[in-house]
Amino acid sequence: MSPCHHLDPSTVVSYAAGALPPEVSAVVATHLDGCAACRRRIDEAEHVGGLLVEQQQPAAALLPHAAQLRERMLARLETAGGVDDAREQAPAAPPAPRRDPDRLPTPLHPYFGSSYRALRWRWMAPGVHLIRAPQSANLLLLKIAPGKSLPLHSHGASEVTQILQGAYDDALGHFAPGDIADLDSDIEHQPVTAPGVPCICVSALDAPLEFRGWLARKLQPLFRL
């Protein structure tokens, strides 16, 4: 599994600083479990954060310096420390142990348990099922049948979605297992699931989706999306 879609630099910085909500952190940790490139970027962000702590002086002197270092770090993550460089520089990893196809990623166990077979899906629409985490309505698993087109929508705030099984396509590209869609309110898209197997993904939402179609908007309160 070699992801093609990765974390946004601002998410990398927030995760390294421990500033993400728990449900978003769970999705990010799921991506990191299978993405060496993003793990490298997290390590770099944590290193810069450590330098900031070491250099802490009186608050008035620290704040301008911290802002400059943060901007410098974001620039490095997008260029010299970016995903492509990480792929080229990282040493070849040993073959990963074979994963149990019934086992959910470890970061999701506290929310959904450890087994795909034990999941109790709730019907949402023809070909679409979901499960909300008991601890948070903003963290959910979605299972979408092959060849389904979801309603065109944007996001009231941010959405972080990790693909676990299957795949989908939208204006941003092809998203397969291991890929993460790290989206903000500027993104409008209409995912279409790929043929073959259902697309299962885990999503953390900061705010309700904003649908364009009248029917989707009418049904939105029922499904709380």
N, C-alpha and C positions, 0 to 999 in steps of 0.2 A: 504494500500500500504506500504509494508516493503521492501525497496530496499536491494538487495544483493550485488550490485556493487557500490563502493563509490569513492570519490575523492582521487587522489594521494596526499600524504603529501605535496609535493612541491606546488601543486595547492592550497591547504588549506592555506599555508603560504602566497602565492602571493595574494590570494583573501583577506585575513585578512589585508594585507598591502596596499590594493588598487592598486596593481601593474599589474593587468590583463587588457588586452584590453577590451573595452566595450562589444564586441560581445561574448567573452569568459565569461565575468562576467554575462551576461544575461543567458547563459546556466547553469553556476554554480548556480546562484540564483534560477533558475527553479528547479534544483536538491534539493537545500536546502529547498525549499518550502515544500517538502514532506519527508525529511530525517532528523529525530531528531539526529541520530548519527553524521552526518557530521556537523549539526549546533553546536553540543557540541564541536567538534574539532575546528571549526571556533572560538567559544568563547574562547577556551583555547589559540589559536594562538593570538587572539587579546589581551588577558591578558598579554601574554609574550611580545607582541609588546609594550604594555603600560609600562611595566617594563623597556624596553629598552629606551623609551623616558624619563622616570623619571631619569634614571641613566646616561643620556647623560652628558659627560664631554668633555674636549678637544678632538678633533677628533682622535689624535694619540693614546690616551688612550682608546677610545671607540671601535675602530674597532676590535681589537683582542677579546675583551670581547663580542661584538655583535655576532661575528662569533661563539664563543663557545656557547652562549645562543641559537642561531639559531639551531646548531647541537643538542643541548640538547632537544630543543622543538620538532624537527623532530623525535628524538628517542622516546620521550614520546608519540607522536601521533601514532607511529608504534607499541608501546608496551602497556605500562600502560594506555595511553590515547587513545588507538586505538578504532576501530569500535566495536570489540567484547565487550570490557569493557564498552563502552558507552551504548551498548544495555543492559548489565546486571545491570548497576548502575542507569540508567535513570529511574525516576519514571514513572509509567504507565500514559500515556496521556489520557485525556478525549476523547471520540469518536469525530472524526472530522466531521464537518458538511458535509452533502451530497453535492458533487460537481455537478455543472451543466455540463453534458456531452458535451455541445456545447461550453463551455468556455475554451479558451486557458489559460495556466498559466499566472499569472499577469506580471512576468518579461518580457514576450514576447510581451505584448500589444503594446509597442512603435514601435515594428518592424513589427508585422504581424496583429495587431488588436486583438479583443477579441473573435471572433467567428470562430469555425472550418467551419461552413457552409458557411461563407463569404469568405473563402480562394479561391483564383483563381490559381489553380495548372497549371503548365506548363509541358507538356509531355517531357520526357527525353529519355525514352526507353520503350519497351513493359513492362507494369506493374510498371513502375517507373516514378514518377512525383516529381517536386520540385518547391519551391518558394524561391527566393533570397530576403533578406531584402533590401529595397530601400536604407537604410543608409550604407550597407556594403555587398559587394559580398562574404565576408568570412563567413557570417551567413546565414544559409539556413534551410528550412524545407524540409524533404524528406517523401514521401509516397510510400511505396513499397508493391506490392500485395503479398498475402500469398504464400508461397512456392517458392519464387524467390531466386536465388543464385546470389549474386553480384560478380563482378570480383575480383580475388585475388589481394590484394594491400597492400602497406605499406604507410607510411606517410613521406612527406618531412620534416616536423617539428612535430607539435602536432595536435591532433584532440580531441575535447571534444564533446561527443554526448549523449544527454539525450533522453531516450525512453518515448514517450508520450502515445502512444496506440500501441496495438499489441506486437510483440516480435520477436527476432531473436536469432539464435545460431551461435557461431563460436568457434574457438579453445580456447577462453577465458571463455566460458561457455554460460549460458542462460541469455539473457537480456530482462527483462519484464518492464512494466510501472513503472517508478520511478528509474530504474537503470541508471547509467551513465558509459559510456566508456571513460576513461581518458587515452588516448594513446599517445605514443611518437614515434620517428622515428625507434625504435627498434622492433616495433610490426608489424607483417604481418598477415593479417587475411582475411577471406572470409565469410562475414555474409550470413546466409540463413534464410529468414523470416519464422516464424512459421505458421502452418495452422490456418485457422479461419478468422481473420480480417486483413486488411492491417496494416503494421507497419509504424507508423508515429513517426518521431524523429526530433529533432532540433540539428544541428551541427555547431560548429565554427571551422574553419580550419585556421592554420597559414601558410600553404603552399599547393600547389597542391598535390593530391594523386599520388602515384607512382604505376602504374598498371603493372602487369607481362604479361598479354596477349597482342598480337600484335593488335587485333581489338580494345580493350579498349584504348590502347595507341593512336591509329589512330583517335578515336572519341573524345578523351579527350579535344582537343582545342575547339571543338564544344560546349561541355557542361561546360567548364571552371571549372573542378573539379581537 
